[in-house]
Amino acid sequence: MGHSLLCMMGFFLLGTAVYGNAEVPIKPTVILQPPWTQIYRGERSTVRCEIHDEDIEWDYEWETNSHRKPPNQNEYRIISASSSYSGNYSCRGRMKSSQHNKTTEWSDSVRLAVSDNKPRPVLTVSPSWLSPGASVTLNCEVEHPSAGWSFYWYKAVPELKTYNYRSYNFDLLSDNPYSNRLPDGNTTAQDSYIIHEQTSTAGYVCRAGRGDPEYHTDYSEPNFVWSEDAG
C-alpha cells in the first residue's frame, strides 16, 4: 500500500513539473527579437521559444506555415530575411529523457511578415513657402513608425544639367545622424527635424534606419521649401 502511494505521488509530481499542474499546463511563449512583426528583405530577426521552467531540460518543436521550418532548438536566427520566412510561428517543449513523452501545450502563434520591397519614407516640409530667416520643420513618415526607426536628414544638392532626383547629391545635415534621439536613449527617434533661420530655396531628403547591424530604408523623394525672395 505504501509503495503504491509513493508511486502515485511520484507520477503526480512529474505531471506537475511538466504541466505546472494537471489543470493548467505550461504554455510556452514565442518572442520576436527585435519585437517587430513587420520586417523587410535583408533584415535580421530572432524567433525564440520561451518556457518559464528552469528546472526542466526541454527539446523544442515548431509549427509554422512559412517556407522555412526552424530547427528543433529554442532559438531560430534569421540572418537575412526574405518573404519565404513570412508566416505564423508556434512552439512547444518536450521533456528530455522523459519515458512518458511529456510535452507542454502549443504556444499561441506569432505572425512574422517579411516584405521583399524596401520601404521608402515620405518627407513633408512645413511651411513650403517662407520668409527669409524663418524656421522649417521636416517630417519623415515611414511604415510602422513606432518600430524602432531612427532618422537621417539630408540637403538635396542637384547635379548640374539635370533635375532628375536620382542626380541629387545628399549632404547629411548633422554630424550626428541621431541628433533627434529621445533623451532616454530609446531606439525610436523623433521623426521631425527643425532647420532654423532658413534663408533660401532648398531641397531636403530623409531616410530611416534600425537594427544592429543597421538596416536602411530607401531615400525619400526630395521635397522643397521655397523662399519668397528666391531669384
C-alpha positions as CSV (number, residue, x, y, z in Angstrom):
1,M,0.0,0.0,0.0
2,G,2.8,2.4,1.0
3,H,4.8,1.6,-2.1
4,S,1.7,2.2,-4.4
5,L,1.1,5.5,-2.7
6,L,4.7,6.6,-3.3
7,C,4.4,5.7,-6.9
8,M,1.2,7.7,-7.3
9,M,2.8,10.7,-5.7
10,G,5.8,10.3,-8.0
11,F,3.6,10.4,-11.1
12,F,1.7,13.4,-9.7
13,L,4.9,15.3,-9.1
14,L,6.2,14.5,-12.6
15,G,3.0,15.7,-14.1
16,T,3.1,18.9,-12.0
17,A,6.7,19.6,-13.1
18,V,5.9,19.2,-16.7
19,Y,2.5,20.9,-16.8
20,G,2.5,23.3,-13.8
21,N,-0.5,21.3,-12.5
22,A,-2.9,18.9,-14.0
23,E,-5.4,21.6,-14.9
24,V,-3.1,24.4,-16.1
25,P,-0.4,23.1,-18.4
26,I,2.8,25.0,-19.1
27,K,2.3,27.2,-22.2
28,P,5.5,28.5,-24.0
29,T,5.7,32.0,-25.4
30,V,7.1,32.9,-28.9
31,I,9.2,36.0,-28.7
32,L,10.4,38.1,-31.7
33,Q,13.7,39.9,-31.2
34,P,13.7,42.7,-32.2
35,P,9.9,42.8,-31.4
36,W,8.9,43.8,-35.0
37,T,6.2,41.8,-36.6
38,Q,6.8,43.5,-40.0
39,I,10.4,43.4,-41.4
40,Y,12.0,43.8,-44.8
41,R,14.3,41.8,-47.1
42,G,17.8,41.7,-45.7
43,E,16.8,42.5,-42.0
44,R,17.7,40.2,-39.1
45,S,15.3,38.7,-36.7
46,T,15.3,36.0,-34.0
47,V,12.3,33.8,-33.2
48,R,12.6,32.4,-29.7
49,C,10.6,29.8,-27.8
50,E,10.5,30.6,-24.0
51,I,9.4,28.1,-21.4
52,H,9.3,29.5,-17.9
53,D,10.5,26.4,-16.0
54,E,14.3,26.4,-15.4
55,D,14.3,23.1,-13.5
56,I,13.5,21.0,-16.6
57,E,15.5,20.5,-19.7
58,W,13.5,20.7,-22.9
59,D,13.7,19.8,-26.5
60,Y,11.7,22.2,-28.8
61,E,9.3,21.7,-31.6
62,W,8.0,24.3,-34.0
63,E,4.9,24.6,-36.2
64,T,4.9,27.2,-39.0
65,N,3.2,27.8,-42.3
66,S,6.3,29.6,-43.6
67,H,8.5,28.0,-46.3
68,R,11.4,27.8,-43.7
69,K,10.9,25.5,-40.8
70,P,13.0,26.3,-37.7
71,P,15.3,23.6,-36.2
72,N,14.3,21.9,-33.0
73,Q,16.0,24.5,-30.8
74,N,14.6,27.2,-28.7
75,E,16.0,29.9,-30.9
76,Y,15.8,30.5,-34.6
77,R,18.0,33.2,-36.1
78,I,17.1,34.7,-39.4
79,I,20.3,36.3,-40.7
80,S,18.9,37.8,-43.9
81,A,15.1,37.8,-44.2
82,S,13.1,37.2,-47.3
83,S,9.4,36.7,-48.0
84,S,9.9,32.9,-47.6
85,Y,10.2,33.5,-43.8
86,S,6.7,35.1,-43.6
87,G,4.3,33.0,-41.6
88,N,2.9,32.1,-38.2
89,Y,5.2,30.5,-35.7
90,S,4.3,28.5,-32.6
91,C,6.3,26.1,-30.4
92,R,6.1,23.6,-27.7
93,G,8.6,21.9,-25.3
94,R,9.2,18.2,-25.0
95,M,10.8,17.0,-21.8
96,K,14.2,15.5,-22.3
97,S,14.7,11.9,-21.3
98,S,11.0,11.5,-20.5
99,Q,9.8,8.0,-20.6
100,H,6.3,9.3,-20.9
101,N,6.9,11.7,-23.9
102,K,5.6,14.6,-21.9
103,T,5.1,17.9,-23.8
104,T,3.8,21.3,-23.0
105,E,0.9,23.0,-24.7
106,W,1.5,24.7,-28.0
107,S,2.2,28.3,-27.6
108,D,0.0,31.0,-29.2
109,S,1.2,31.7,-32.7
110,V,3.1,34.8,-33.6
111,R,3.0,36.2,-37.1
112,L,6.1,37.5,-38.8
113,A,5.6,39.3,-42.1
114,V,8.6,39.9,-44.4
115,S,8.3,42.3,-47.4
116,D,10.6,42.0,-50.3
117,N,10.0,45.7,-51.1
118,K,12.4,48.1,-49.4
119,P,10.4,50.9,-47.7
120,R,10.6,54.4,-48.9
121,P,9.7,57.2,-46.4
122,V,7.7,60.3,-47.4
123,L,9.2,63.7,-46.5
124,T,7.0,66.7,-45.9
125,V,8.2,70.3,-45.2
126,S,6.3,73.0,-43.3
127,P,5.9,75.7,-44.3
128,S,6.6,75.1,-48.0
129,W,6.8,78.9,-48.6
130,L,8.5,81.0,-46.0
131,S,10.0,84.4,-45.4
132,P,13.8,84.6,-45.1
133,G,15.2,83.6,-41.7
134,A,12.1,81.5,-40.7
135,S,12.3,78.0,-39.4
136,V,11.4,74.9,-41.4
137,T,10.1,71.6,-39.9
138,L,10.8,68.4,-41.8
139,N,8.7,65.3,-41.1
140,C,9.7,61.8,-42.3
141,E,6.9,59.3,-42.4
142,V,7.8,55.6,-42.7
143,E,5.7,52.5,-42.4
144,H,5.2,51.2,-38.9
145,P,6.6,54.4,-37.3
146,S,6.9,53.0,-33.8
147,A,9.0,50.1,-34.8
148,G,12.5,51.2,-33.8
149,W,13.2,53.7,-36.7
150,S,15.8,56.4,-36.3
151,F,16.0,59.1,-38.9
152,Y,18.7,60.7,-41.1
153,W,18.3,64.2,-42.7
154,Y,19.9,65.4,-45.8
155,K,20.1,68.5,-48.0
156,A,19.5,67.6,-51.7
157,V,22.1,69.3,-53.9
158,P,21.2,68.9,-57.6
159,E,23.9,68.0,-60.0
160,L,24.4,70.4,-62.9
161,K,22.4,70.0,-66.2
162,T,19.7,67.7,-64.7
163,Y,17.0,67.9,-62.2
164,N,16.2,64.2,-62.0
165,Y,16.1,63.3,-58.3
166,R,18.5,60.4,-58.9
167,S,21.1,63.0,-59.8
168,Y,21.0,64.8,-56.5
169,N,23.8,64.6,-54.0
170,F,22.7,64.2,-50.4
171,D,24.6,66.1,-47.8
172,L,23.9,65.0,-44.2
173,L,22.6,67.9,-42.2
174,S,24.3,66.9,-39.0
175,D,27.5,65.1,-38.0
176,N,25.3,63.2,-35.6
177,P,22.5,61.4,-37.6
178,Y,20.7,60.7,-34.4
179,S,20.6,64.3,-33.1
180,N,16.8,63.9,-32.6
181,R,17.2,60.7,-30.4
182,L,14.9,60.7,-27.4
183,P,16.6,61.7,-24.1
184,D,16.1,58.3,-22.6
185,G,18.1,56.6,-25.4
186,N,15.2,54.7,-26.7
187,T,15.8,53.3,-30.1
188,T,12.7,55.1,-31.5
189,A,13.9,58.6,-32.5
190,Q,11.8,61.6,-33.4
191,D,10.5,61.7,-37.0
192,S,10.9,65.5,-37.2
193,Y,13.8,67.9,-37.7
194,I,13.8,71.7,-37.4
195,I,16.0,73.9,-39.5
196,H,16.5,77.3,-38.1
197,E,16.9,80.6,-40.0
198,Q,16.2,79.2,-43.4
199,T,17.4,81.8,-45.9
200,S,16.8,80.4,-49.4
201,T,15.1,77.8,-51.5
202,A,16.4,74.3,-50.7
203,G,15.5,70.7,-51.1
204,Y,15.7,68.0,-48.4
205,V,15.6,64.2,-48.2
206,C,15.3,61.7,-45.3
207,R,15.7,58.1,-44.7
208,A,15.4,55.8,-41.7
209,G,17.5,53.1,-40.1
210,R,17.1,50.5,-37.4
211,G,18.6,47.3,-36.0
212,D,22.2,46.1,-35.4
213,P,23.7,45.9,-38.0
214,E,21.6,48.8,-39.2
215,Y,19.1,48.3,-42.0
216,H,18.3,51.4,-44.0
217,T,15.2,52.4,-46.0
218,D,15.5,54.0,-49.4
219,Y,15.9,57.7,-49.6
220,S,12.7,59.7,-49.7
221,E,11.9,61.8,-52.8
222,P,13.3,65.3,-52.4
223,N,10.9,67.9,-51.1
224,F,11.5,71.7,-51.3
225,V,11.0,74.7,-49.2
226,W,10.6,77.9,-51.3
227,S,11.8,81.3,-50.2
228,E,9.8,84.3,-51.2
229,D,12.9,86.2,-52.1
230,A,14.2,83.4,-54.4
231,G,15.8,84.7,-57.5
